[in-house]
């Protein structure tokens, strides 16, 4: 199920993600960069340049720019398809951020908003994060298979679903993924608990 921007805003609040922007990429030009905050960007512009009609949105990506006490700045852009950032994002940040080249979302899957939220939670709220943006971003993508090199999209979806399970064992329901042998996937990689109550 694809998410809209209102659902993303609501989930981000529940997941303790410091989200300050969820909109079309061309709307970044109206914003000021806020360090240590999370941005979710729809890769379409608000209006189609050929027809002039309002777009409905295509694919969510995300980024964060952190500034540390020593004034060093780190920026990471995540596209679940492993594609480099668009010019709008680079211009907004002021330089080309580090970005993932690993495709963690299946090409027939519409879970981009879910992947962005999981990443935002992992780098901002996961208790065992290192608090180094580059390291935490790498650790997040390492949870998933590279779908450009394997066909384990069901494994990636199973991992993603764990970000949206409740911490409360009384409310937690098992997550089943059709066609996936969950006995062959180690649970050791899932040390952090998931925070959404279902």
Order of alpha helices (4+ residues) and beta strands (2+ residues): alpha-beta-beta-beta-beta-alpha-beta-alpha-alpha-alpha
